[in-house]
């Protein structure tokens, strides 16, 4: 069980900015060009702007934030974006005639090229990038997610939900705390919670499922974790196909291509032949 983050007693508003950024990758192998196109269409539908808005709205609920505004957009030929602005406190609509109305409704902006939900000095965004290799049959789906908060609410609370919401073969995460806040005695604090690694906030089933690697710069309050699935099952990577239907040499070739793709994305560089 992940331990709750204790609160620091402050002089006033918490001015620390906490930013959590993700790159999430899902990949598959499609034997034919038609299958690769159907994979892109499947991903584009599974993670369209409406679905992404639902995911980010739940993120806001988990971290205890209030929605101010939402902008979203699906793209042609593929991909989608959603941006949400959020606030730590309930937002009062002063234009309501003597009534206190929480500004939590989704507002449509058809002229914009992205979906945005706004928080007070805080935001949640997601952009998706489905793509296919032009020659070797590999198709990759990437989602870039940013959760930035200002105040006592923490994006780390939504960590497990976000990983489980996407088909995550590889997850690359960055967490950084910026600025400072003062306690009731006037002392400046550059971070308001204990953290040794992003891994501290991952649920045990996720930690058991992934191989993880950290690069942390503690003196700068910068934390970096990347992870990939431990187990490799070819059937889970084949789109509209089963490994048993492929020849032995084809299975070896496809498995080698997928493992190379995973290694390159995980390490962020192309492997030398």
NORWO-V307837 format. One record per helix or strand. SS is the DSSP state (H for helix, E for strand). FROM is the first residue (numbers start at 1). TO is the last residue. Records with the same first field share a line. If there is no record, write none. Layout:
SS->FROM-TO ; FROM-TO
//
This chain:
E->10-10 ; 17-29 ; 66-74 ; 80-87 ; 92-92 ; 102-102 ; 116-119 ; 122-132 ; 138-150 ; 170-178 ; 181-183 ; 188-189 ; 210-217 ; 222-229 ; 238-238
H->33-46 ; 49-63 ; 155-165 ; 198-201 ; 204-209 ; 218-220 ; 234-237 ; 243-245 ; 248-267
//
